Amino acid sequence: MAVLRDGGLIGPELATVDATKALRVSEYPPGRRFYVAGQTGTIAAANCTANSQVFVAYLSPRAGADYVAQISKLTVYYQTIVAYTVPITVGRRLHLHRGGLNLTAGGAITVPSTGTALGAMPAADSQTPEPSYLTTVAGGDIRIAAAAILTLSNYVKIDPPLAVMPLSHLGAAGAFGQWSWEHDNLHTRGIVLRPGEGISIGCGVGMDAAGTWTLGVTMEWSEGIIPQFIL
C-alpha cells in the first residue's frame, strides 16, 4: 500500500484511504487558523518594572474542556525610540511567559483601560466564521499596551520564562531587534493553551531611565477540539 502526502486534507482528518487503497496523509495543522498583529505605543523604560506586562493573550474559559489553541508562530519586533541613559546594560531584557487565569479569584481578567484589544483575522476570508476563543467577544483576550504597562488582575504568569529577548545591546536611539519562534504542528507541537491559559510578554527586569521604546507582535495559531490535535 502506498502512503501519499495529500495537500487537500485539512482539518481533523489527518489521513484517509482512497479508492486505490493508497493511504493519503496530511501535514497541515488542523483546526481553525487565525492571525493577529499589534503595536504598542511609546513606552517609557522607567515605567517598565520587573514582571510588568506589555502583551497578553489567553484562551476563554468558556471554550470548553476539550478545546485548545496551538500557537505555531510568534514574532516580536523591538525598537528603541529615545536612547537609554546607558547604551549597553547587561541584563536588560524581555520575557515570554506562559500563564493563566486565577480561577479561585473569579476566573475573569480585569480589562486594563490603557491596553488595546486586538481582533483575530481568520485564515479564510471568503466567509464569516465563528470568532476565535482568544478574542474578547468570545470571553478571551488578546491585548497590547498603549503607552502604559498593562495592569492585569487574576492573571498569573508562570516561571521560568519560555524565552528571553535580550535588549542589552539595543540602548541607542533607533536600535532594532527581532525574535521569532516557529513550530511545526506535527513535531514540536507549538505552545498549546487550554481554556483559561495564556501567554504574556513583559519586562524581565526593571529598565534604566530615560529610554523609550515600542514593540510589535504578530501571532499565528490554530484552535479546535482536542481530537483534532496531536497533543
ZIBELPE-V921326 format. One line per field, one symbol per residue. ss: DSSP state (A for helix, B for strand, O for the rest). Layout:
ss=???
This chain:
ss=OOBBBOOOOOOOOOBBBOOOOOBBBOOOOOOBBBBBBBBOOOBBAAAOOOOOBBBBBBOOAAAOOOBBBBBBBBBBBBBBBBOOOOOOOOOOBBBBBBBBBOAAAOOOOOOOOOBBBOOOBBOOOOOOOOOOOOOAAAOOBBBBBOOOOBOOOOBBBBBBBBBBBBOOOOOOOOOBBBBBBBOOOOOOOOBBBBOOBBBBBBBOOOOOOOOBBBBBBBBBBBBBBAAAOOO
